[in-house]
Amino acid sequence: MKTGDLQKTEDLQWYDLFNLRGTRRDFLRVGRSVAGLVALGALPACERGRRIRVFSDPFMFGVASGDPVPRGVVLWTRLARTALDGAGALLDPVTVDWEIAEDEAFTRMVQSGSAVALPELGHSVHVEVDGLEPGRDYFYRMITGGEASPVGRTKTAPPSDTPLDEFRFAFASCQHYEQGFFTALRHLSNEDLDLIVHLGDYIYEGRPIDGRVRRHEGPEIMTLDDYRARYITYRSDPDLQAAHQAAPWVVTWDDHEVDNDYAAEISEDRASPESFLLRRAAAYQTFYEFMPLRRASMPTGPDMQLYRRLRFGDLIEMNVLDTRQYRSPQPCGGGGNRPTCAAHVSDGQTILGPEQRRWLFEGLAASEARWNVLAQQVMLARLRRVDDEGVETWSMDKWDGYPRERQALLDLMAEEGTPNPVVLTGDIHSNWVNNLQRDFDEESSDIVGTEFVCTSLTSGGNGREMTNGGRRSMRDNPHVRFYNGQRGYVTATVTPDLWTARYRVVPEVTRPGGTVHTAATFVVENGRAGAQEA
């Protein structure tokens, strides 16, 4: 059998794997083939792509960049199926040229090259550019079939060992396509930023529901084709494309990129672990295909290492976490607000998993950066809730469901003297500012860090400034400094002496357009943990 025929046979096994509700035997039957395909995807230079002629726009999903380092950045695009079909290249590797320049008009070219869009990776392209100047803006584009992509702006990271006077970034999460227009992302694209951090729930996996602002395609997504179709819906949005083209992104996931409230191999509806691993593999594969991630994050079947560390001068060390893939099942009967139980307070409960925990704790203990950031998914601060009958309940899907590991993290920050810990959180569809106390039961306990929680971009609809739940939470949790239930994102301006967080909100998302304004501004002073309203 020729090499090309063998490759196409493996491609068919790949597609067959993710378009069945399989068993562990099914997974193991093709597992070696799958692992081999992923390795091939990590080595695009080993493939030769076709030069094609296209008759429709191949760059319908725009371009993106991500994970900047001092000398380079990842450039991303994905070729549209309609253009490939018209060129007779649906199953073929396709050559895509790329260019990077100092100016938007591309009169001062810096680098250019070619990449191969592989069919087993959905004809996505991940170019890891190297040899750039640290801490400066660049512009980039892709070209194939005689057509050029939109132009994106990116920026390399400042050198990790040099002083940095200022770094400005934004963070956001939870963009449900059906529940609103991505107005906040359009405003986000107009901010002057060095970086955008997305904390998860980039897509939502559920079936479409009548009467919403927009509509998902298909039923609840399960297979590789399902996940790809859902991402195509989201990536076709012009406001999302504009935000990707405005600055480099750092991405992580939460639950809806796979299944609501999932924990490791446990799905929401308690499907068999074997079948859920097949679904998770399809979801992880598609996440990689659509994100500007490095080869180091390429999945192997149902496993994908997404936690990683980025450095921005001597100012910021950012630990990007994954609180889904390695966690213990939610205790006391699952997610939601529940009274405590023995499993809840057991030492074995982990939200990080042992390897990620060791990596994070060692990094926080050794870091010499001025500000140490955890970019993660679910609320870290304790959020005590008391129901109408006076019973304390805890949100078991958040760090409240894993209190021993949270305490270990807070103790480490305090005992090792981690400089200026700041936690960035999404998930909860509302804005919060929390002081992280070493002992939440003692109001006068030491504050060891600060948590900024961003609201959703659309999830939950228009929202409102204050809710009854927000009032109760602030009453029952003195470490909560701010609550807001509108939609938007948070910008952070960081200097050696001051962290300034601005909560940017839009009045509505159920109609396109609209203004943005700052609902509140909080600052953290160097060497003084905890937030103060500015």
C-alpha positions as CSV (number, residue, x, y, z in Angstrom):
1,M,0.0,0.0,0.0
2,K,1.3,3.4,-0.9
3,T,2.0,6.0,1.9
4,G,-0.8,8.3,0.7
5,D,-3.3,5.4,0.6
6,L,-2.2,4.4,4.2
7,Q,-2.7,8.0,5.3
8,K,-6.2,8.1,3.9
9,T,-7.1,4.8,5.5
10,E,-5.9,6.2,8.9
11,D,-8.0,9.3,8.2
12,L,-11.1,7.1,7.8
13,Q,-10.4,5.3,11.0
14,W,-10.1,8.7,12.7
15,Y,-13.4,9.9,11.4
16,D,-15.1,6.6,12.2
17,L,-13.8,6.7,15.8
18,F,-15.5,10.0,16.6
19,N,-18.8,9.3,14.8
20,L,-19.8,6.3,16.9
21,R,-20.9,5.9,20.5
22,G,-18.1,3.5,21.2
23,T,-16.8,1.3,23.9
24,R,-13.3,1.1,25.4
25,R,-12.6,-1.8,23.1
26,D,-13.5,0.5,20.1
27,F,-11.2,3.1,21.5
28,L,-8.3,0.7,22.0
29,R,-8.9,-0.9,18.6
30,V,-8.0,2.4,16.8
31,G,-6.1,4.1,19.7
32,R,-2.6,3.4,18.2
33,S,-3.7,4.7,14.8
34,V,-5.2,7.9,16.5
35,A,-2.0,8.5,18.4
36,G,0.0,8.2,15.2
37,L,-2.2,10.7,13.4
38,V,-1.8,13.2,16.1
39,A,2.0,12.8,15.9
40,L,1.8,13.4,12.1
41,G,-0.2,16.5,12.7
42,A,2.6,17.8,14.9
43,L,5.0,17.5,12.0
44,P,3.5,19.4,9.1
45,A,6.9,19.7,7.4
46,C,6.7,15.9,6.8
47,E,3.7,16.5,4.5
48,R,3.6,18.2,1.1
49,G,0.5,20.3,0.5
50,R,-1.3,21.0,-2.7
51,R,-1.3,24.4,-4.3
52,I,-5.0,24.9,-5.1
53,R,-7.1,27.4,-6.9
54,V,-10.2,28.6,-4.9
55,F,-13.5,30.0,-6.1
56,S,-14.9,31.2,-2.8
57,D,-13.4,32.7,0.4
58,P,-11.2,30.1,2.1
59,F,-10.7,32.3,5.2
60,M,-14.4,32.5,6.3
61,F,-13.3,32.0,10.0
62,G,-10.7,34.7,10.1
63,V,-7.3,34.5,11.6
64,A,-5.9,34.5,15.1
65,S,-2.7,34.5,17.1
66,G,-1.8,33.2,20.5
67,D,0.6,32.1,23.3
68,P,3.2,34.8,22.7
69,V,6.8,34.4,23.8
70,P,9.6,36.9,23.5
71,R,10.8,35.7,20.1
72,G,7.6,34.3,18.6
73,V,3.9,33.7,18.5
74,V,1.4,31.1,17.1
75,L,-0.5,32.2,13.9
76,W,-3.8,30.3,13.2
77,T,-6.4,30.0,10.5
78,R,-8.7,27.2,9.2
79,L,-9.7,26.8,5.6
80,A,-13.4,26.7,4.8
81,R,-14.8,23.5,3.6
82,T,-16.8,25.2,0.8
83,A,-13.6,26.6,-0.7
84,L,-11.8,23.2,-0.4
85,D,-14.7,21.4,-2.0
86,G,-14.7,23.8,-4.9
87,A,-11.0,23.1,-5.4
88,G,-11.5,19.3,-5.1
89,A,-9.2,19.2,-2.0
90,L,-11.4,18.1,0.8
91,L,-9.2,15.1,1.6
92,D,-5.8,16.6,0.6
93,P,-3.1,18.5,2.5
94,V,-3.2,22.1,1.3
95,T,-0.4,24.6,1.2
96,V,-1.1,27.9,3.0
97,D,1.4,30.8,2.8
98,W,1.9,33.2,5.7
99,E,3.4,36.7,6.0
100,I,4.3,38.8,9.0
101,A,5.2,42.5,8.8
102,E,5.9,45.5,10.9
103,D,3.1,47.5,9.3
104,E,-0.5,46.7,8.3
105,A,0.2,47.5,4.6
106,F,2.9,44.8,4.6
107,T,5.5,47.3,3.1
108,R,8.0,46.3,5.8
109,M,8.0,42.5,5.6
110,V,9.7,40.6,8.4
111,Q,9.1,36.9,7.7
112,S,7.2,34.7,5.4
113,G,6.8,31.0,4.9
114,S,4.4,28.1,4.1
115,A,2.4,25.7,6.2
116,V,0.3,22.7,5.4
117,A,-3.3,22.5,6.3
118,L,-3.9,18.8,7.1
119,P,-7.3,17.2,6.6
120,E,-7.0,15.1,9.8
121,L,-6.7,18.4,11.7
122,G,-9.7,19.9,9.8
123,H,-7.5,21.9,7.5
124,S,-6.4,24.1,10.4
125,V,-3.0,25.8,10.4
126,H,-0.9,26.5,13.4
127,V,2.3,28.3,12.5
128,E,4.9,28.8,15.4
129,V,6.8,31.8,14.2
130,D,10.2,32.4,15.8
131,G,13.0,34.9,15.4
132,L,10.9,38.0,16.0
133,E,11.8,41.0,18.2
134,P,10.5,40.9,21.8
135,G,7.7,43.1,23.0
136,R,6.6,44.6,19.7
137,D,3.6,44.7,17.5
138,Y,3.4,42.8,14.2
139,F,0.8,42.2,11.5
140,Y,0.1,38.9,9.7
141,R,-2.0,37.3,7.0
142,M,-2.5,34.0,5.3
143,I,-2.7,33.3,1.5
144,T,-3.9,30.3,-0.4
145,G,-5.5,29.8,-3.8
146,G,-4.8,33.4,-4.8
147,E,-6.9,34.7,-1.8
148,A,-5.6,36.6,1.2
149,S,-7.0,36.4,4.7
150,P,-8.0,39.4,6.8
151,V,-5.0,41.0,8.5
152,G,-4.4,40.3,12.2
153,R,-2.4,42.2,14.7
154,T,-0.2,40.3,17.2
155,K,2.4,41.2,19.8
156,T,5.4,39.2,21.1
157,A,6.0,39.0,24.9
158,P,8.6,41.2,26.5
159,P,11.9,39.5,27.5
160,S,11.3,37.5,30.7
161,D,14.4,38.8,32.4
162,T,14.0,42.6,31.8
163,P,12.0,45.3,33.7
164,L,8.6,46.1,32.2
165,D,6.8,49.3,33.0
166,E,3.3,48.3,32.0
167,F,1.3,45.4,30.5
168,R,-2.4,45.8,29.5
169,F,-4.7,42.8,28.9
170,A,-8.3,41.8,29.1
171,F,-10.0,38.6,30.2
172,A,-13.4,37.2,29.3
173,S,-15.5,33.9,29.3
174,C,-18.8,32.3,28.6
175,Q,-20.0,33.2,25.1
176,H,-23.3,31.4,24.5
177,Y,-24.2,32.0,20.8
178,E,-27.9,31.4,21.3
179,Q,-28.3,33.8,24.3
180,G,-26.9,37.0,22.8
181,F,-24.8,38.9,20.3
182,F,-21.1,39.2,20.8
183,T,-21.3,43.0,21.3
184,A,-18.8,42.9,24.2
185,L,-16.3,41.2,21.9
186,R,-16.6,44.0,19.4
187,H,-15.8,46.5,22.1
188,L,-13.0,44.3,23.3
189,S,-11.5,44.4,19.8
190,N,-11.3,48.2,20.1
191,E,-9.3,48.2,23.4
192,D,-5.6,48.8,23.1
193,L,-4.3,45.5,24.5
194,D,-1.2,43.5,24.7
195,L,-3.1,40.2,25.2
196,I,-6.6,38.7,25.5
197,V,-7.2,35.8,27.9
198,H,-10.3,33.6,27.4
199,L,-11.1,31.5,30.5
200,G,-13.5,29.0,29.0
201,D,-17.0,28.2,27.7
202,Y,-15.9,29.3,24.2
203,I,-18.8,27.2,22.8
204,Y,-21.9,25.6,24.4
205,E,-22.6,22.0,23.6
206,G,-26.4,21.8,24.1
207,R,-29.2,21.3,21.6
208,P,-30.8,24.4,20.1
209,I,-33.8,25.9,22.0
210,D,-36.6,27.8,20.3
211,G,-37.2,31.5,21.1
212,R,-33.6,32.5,21.8
213,V,-31.8,35.3,20.1
214,R,-29.8,33.1,17.7
215,R,-29.9,29.4,17.0
216,H,-27.4,26.5,17.3
217,E,-27.3,24.0,14.5
218,G,-28.0,20.3,15.2
219,P,-28.8,18.4,18.4
220,E,-26.5,18.3,21.5
221,I,-23.0,17.7,20.0
222,M,-21.3,14.3,20.5
223,T,-19.1,13.5,17.5
224,L,-16.1,15.1,15.8
225,D,-18.4,16.4,13.0
226,D,-20.8,17.8,15.6
227,Y,-18.1,19.7,17.5
228,R,-16.6,21.1,14.3
229,A,-20.0,22.3,13.1
230,R,-20.6,24.1,16.4
231,Y,-17.2,25.8,16.3
232,I,-17.9,26.9,12.7
233,T,-21.1,28.6,13.9
234,Y,-19.2,30.5,16.6
235,R,-16.2,31.3,14.5
236,S,-18.4,32.7,11.7
237,D,-19.4,35.6,14.0
238,P,-17.7,38.8,12.8
239,D,-17.4,40.3,16.4
240,L,-15.6,37.2,17.6
241,Q,-13.3,37.3,14.5
242,A,-12.6,41.0,15.2
243,A,-11.5,40.2,18.8
244,H,-9.2,37.4,17.6
245,Q,-7.6,39.7,15.0
246,A,-7.0,42.5,17.5
247,A,-4.5,40.9,19.8
248,P,-2.9,37.5,20.7
249,W,-5.1,35.3,22.8
250,V,-4.3,32.9,25.6
251,V,-7.1,30.3,25.9
252,T,-8.1,27.6,28.3
253,W,-11.4,25.7,28.6
254,D,-14.1,25.1,31.1
255,D,-16.9,22.5,30.9
256,H,-19.1,23.5,27.9
257,E,-16.3,22.8,25.4
258,V,-17.1,19.2,26.2
259,D,-20.2,18.7,28.5
260,N,-21.8,20.7,31.3
261,D,-20.2,20.1,34.7
262,Y,-18.1,17.2,33.5
263,A,-15.3,15.9,35.8
264,A,-12.4,13.9,34.2
265,E,-14.2,10.8,32.8
266,I,-17.6,11.6,34.3
267,S,-20.2,13.2,32.1
268,E,-23.3,15.2,33.2
269,D,-25.7,12.3,32.4
270,R,-23.3,9.7,33.8
271,A,-22.6,8.0,30.4
272,S,-20.2,5.1,30.6
273,P,-16.6,6.4,30.9
274,E,-15.7,4.5,27.7
275,S,-18.2,6.4,25.6
276,F,-17.5,9.7,27.3
277,L,-13.8,9.4,26.6
278,L,-14.7,9.1,22.9
279,R,-16.8,12.3,23.1
280,R,-14.0,14.0,25.1
281,A,-11.4,13.1,22.5
282,A,-13.6,14.6,19.7
283,A,-14.1,17.7,21.8
284,Y,-10.4,18.1,22.6
285,Q,-9.4,17.5,19.0
286,T,-11.8,20.2,17.8
287,F,-10.7,22.7,20.5
288,Y,-7.1,22.3,19.3
289,E,-8.2,22.7,15.7
290,F,-9.9,26.0,16.3
291,M,-7.5,27.6,18.7
292,P,-4.1,29.3,18.3
293,L,-2.2,26.7,20.4
294,R,1.3,25.3,20.1
295,R,2.1,21.7,19.2
296,A,2.8,21.0,22.8
297,S,-0.9,21.2,23.4
298,M,-1.9,18.8,20.6
299,P,-4.2,16.1,22.0
300,T,-3.6,12.4,22.0
301,G,-7.0,10.8,21.9
302,P,-8.9,12.0,25.0
303,D,-5.8,13.6,26.7
304,M,-4.6,17.1,26.1
305,Q,-2.2,19.1,28.3
306,L,-3.5,22.6,28.4
307,Y,-2.0,23.9,31.6
308,R,1.1,26.0,30.9
309,R,3.1,29.1,32.0
310,L,3.7,32.3,30.2
311,R,6.0,35.2,31.3
312,F,5.7,38.9,30.5
313,G,9.0,40.6,31.4
314,D,9.7,40.7,35.1
315,L,6.2,41.9,35.7
316,I,3.8,39.0,35.3
317,E,4.0,35.2,35.4
318,M,0.8,33.7,34.2
319,N,-0.2,30.1,35.2
320,V,-2.9,28.9,32.8
321,L,-4.9,26.1,34.6
322,D,-7.2,23.3,33.6
323,T,-9.7,22.5,36.3
324,R,-11.7,20.0,34.3
325,Q,-9.6,17.2,32.9
326,Y,-8.0,15.9,36.1
327,R,-10.5,16.7,38.8
328,S,-12.3,14.3,41.2
329,P,-16.0,13.9,40.7
330,Q,-18.1,16.7,42.4
331,P,-18.8,15.5,45.9
332,C,-22.1,15.0,47.8
333,G,-24.1,14.0,44.8
334,G,-22.7,16.1,42.0
335,G,-22.6,19.8,40.9
336,G,-25.0,22.4,42.2
337,N,-25.4,23.8,45.8
338,R,-25.4,21.0,48.4
339,P,-24.8,20.6,52.1
340,T,-21.4,19.2,53.0
341,C,-20.6,15.5,53.3
342,A,-17.6,13.3,54.2
343,A,-16.3,13.2,50.6
344,H,-16.5,17.0,50.4
345,V,-13.8,17.5,53.1
346,S,-11.6,14.5,52.3
347,D,-8.0,14.9,51.5
348,G,-8.4,13.0,48.2
349,Q,-10.6,15.6,46.6
350,T,-8.7,17.4,43.9
351,I,-9.6,19.9,41.2
352,L,-6.1,20.1,39.8
353,G,-4.9,16.5,39.8
354,P,-1.6,15.6,41.3
355,E,0.7,16.5,38.4
356,Q,-0.8,19.9,37.7
357,R,-0.9,20.7,41.4
358,R,2.8,19.9,41.8
359,W,3.7,22.0,38.8
360,L,1.6,24.9,40.0
361,F,2.8,24.8,43.6
362,E,6.5,24.5,42.6
363,G,6.0,27.5,40.2
364,L,4.4,29.7,42.8
365,A,7.0,28.9,45.4
366,A,9.9,29.7,43.0
367,S,8.5,32.7,41.1
368,E,10.3,36.0,41.2
369,A,7.8,37.9,39.0
370,R,6.2,41.0,40.6
371,W,2.6,39.7,39.9
372,N,1.7,36.0,39.9
373,V,-1.4,35.2,38.0
374,L,-3.7,32.1,38.0
375,A,-5.8,32.1,34.8
376,Q,-8.5,29.6,35.6
377,Q,-12.1,28.7,35.4
378,V,-14.2,28.4,38.6
379,M,-14.5,30.7,41.6
380,L,-11.6,30.1,44.1
381,A,-13.0,32.2,47.0
382,R,-15.3,30.5,49.4
383,L,-18.9,31.4,48.7
384,R,-21.1,30.5,51.7
385,R,-24.8,30.1,50.9
386,V,-27.6,29.7,53.4
387,D,-30.9,28.4,52.1
388,D,-34.3,29.5,53.3
389,E,-34.2,26.8,56.1
390,G,-30.9,28.0,57.4
391,V,-28.8,25.2,55.9
392,E,-25.3,26.0,54.6
393,T,-24.7,24.8,51.1
394,W,-21.7,24.9,48.8
395,S,-21.3,25.0,45.0
396,M,-19.7,21.6,44.5
397,D,-18.5,22.3,40.9
398,K,-16.3,25.2,42.1
399,W,-13.3,25.3,44.4
400,D,-15.9,25.2,47.2
401,G,-16.3,21.5,46.3
402,Y,-12.6,21.0,46.9
403,P,-11.8,22.9,50.1
404,R,-8.8,21.0,51.2
405,E,-6.9,21.6,48.0
406,R,-7.9,25.3,48.1
407,Q,-6.6,25.6,51.6
408,A,-3.3,24.0,50.5
409,L,-3.0,26.6,47.7
410,L,-3.8,29.5,50.1
411,D,-1.3,28.2,52.7
412,L,1.4,27.8,50.1
413,M,0.9,31.4,48.9
414,A,1.2,32.7,52.5
415,E,4.1,30.5,53.6
416,E,6.2,30.9,50.5
417,G,5.5,34.6,50.2
418,T,4.4,34.3,46.6
419,P,4.6,37.9,45.3
420,N,1.2,39.5,44.6
421,P,-1.1,36.5,43.7
422,V,-4.0,37.4,41.5
423,V,-6.6,34.9,40.4
424,L,-8.6,35.4,37.1
425,T,-11.9,33.5,37.0
426,G,-14.8,33.1,34.7
427,D,-17.7,30.6,34.6
428,I,-20.3,32.2,37.0
429,H,-21.9,34.7,34.6
430,S,-21.4,37.7,36.9
431,N,-18.7,40.1,38.0
432,W,-17.0,39.7,41.4
433,V,-14.1,41.0,43.3
434,N,-12.9,38.8,46.2
435,N,-10.2,39.1,48.8
436,L,-8.6,35.7,49.3
437,Q,-8.3,35.1,53.0
438,R,-6.2,32.3,54.5
439,D,-9.1,31.5,56.8
440,F,-12.5,32.4,55.4
441,D,-14.1,31.7,58.8
442,E,-12.2,34.5,60.5
443,E,-13.0,37.9,59.1
444,S,-9.7,39.3,60.4
445,S,-7.6,36.5,58.8
446,D,-4.7,37.5,56.6
447,I,-5.5,38.3,53.0
448,V,-3.1,36.3,50.8
449,G,-4.3,37.2,47.3
450,T,-7.0,38.8,45.1
451,E,-9.6,37.2,42.8
452,F,-11.1,39.1,39.9
453,V,-14.1,37.2,38.4
454,C,-15.4,38.3,35.0
455,T,-19.0,38.0,33.9
456,S,-20.1,36.2,30.8
457,L,-20.0,37.7,27.3
458,T,-23.5,36.6,26.6
459,S,-24.5,33.6,28.7
460,G,-27.6,34.3,30.8
461,G,-28.9,37.0,28.5
462,N,-28.8,40.7,29.3
463,G,-28.3,40.3,33.0
464,R,-28.7,43.2,35.5
465,E,-26.6,45.2,37.8
466,M,-27.6,43.6,41.0
467,T,-29.6,40.4,41.9
468,N,-31.0,39.0,45.1
469,G,-28.4,36.3,45.0
470,G,-25.7,38.9,44.7
471,R,-27.0,40.8,47.7
472,R,-27.1,37.6,49.8
473,S,-23.6,36.5,48.7
474,M,-22.1,39.9,49.8
475,R,-24.0,39.7,53.1
476,D,-22.9,36.2,53.9
477,N,-19.3,36.5,52.6
478,P,-17.5,39.7,53.9
479,H,-14.5,39.0,51.7
480,V,-16.6,39.7,48.6
481,R,-16.0,43.3,47.7
482,F,-18.1,43.7,44.5
483,Y,-20.8,42.1,42.5
484,N,-22.4,42.9,39.2
485,G,-24.7,40.8,37.0
486,Q,-24.3,42.5,33.6
487,R,-22.4,41.2,30.6
488,G,-18.9,42.2,29.5
489,Y,-15.3,41.7,30.2
490,V,-12.5,43.0,32.5
491,T,-9.4,44.9,31.5
492,A,-6.2,44.9,33.6
493,T,-3.5,47.5,33.5
494,V,-0.5,46.3,35.4
495,T,2.6,48.2,36.5
496,P,5.2,47.4,39.0
497,D,3.3,49.3,41.7
498,L,-0.3,48.9,40.8
499,W,-2.8,46.5,39.3
500,T,-5.9,48.3,37.9
501,A,-9.0,46.2,37.0
502,R,-11.9,47.9,35.1
503,Y,-15.2,46.0,34.8
504,R,-16.5,46.9,31.4
505,V,-20.2,46.1,30.8
506,V,-22.7,46.4,28.0
507,P,-26.4,47.2,28.7
508,E,-27.8,44.4,26.6
509,V,-26.8,41.5,24.3
510,T,-30.2,40.4,23.0
511,R,-30.0,43.1,20.3
512,P,-26.9,43.8,18.2
513,G,-24.8,46.9,18.8
514,G,-24.8,49.1,22.0
515,T,-22.4,50.9,24.1
516,V,-19.9,49.8,26.7
517,H,-19.0,51.5,30.0
518,T,-17.0,50.9,33.2
519,A,-19.2,49.6,36.0
520,A,-16.4,49.7,38.6
521,T,-12.6,50.0,39.0
522,F,-10.6,48.2,41.6
523,V,-6.8,48.4,42.3
524,V,-4.3,46.2,44.1
525,E,-1.1,47.7,45.4
526,N,2.2,46.0,45.1
527,G,2.9,44.2,48.4
528,R,-0.6,44.7,49.8
529,A,-3.0,41.8,49.0
530,G,-6.6,42.6,48.5
531,A,-8.6,44.9,46.3
532,Q,-9.6,48.5,46.9
533,E,-12.2,50.4,45.0
534,A,-10.7,53.2,43.0
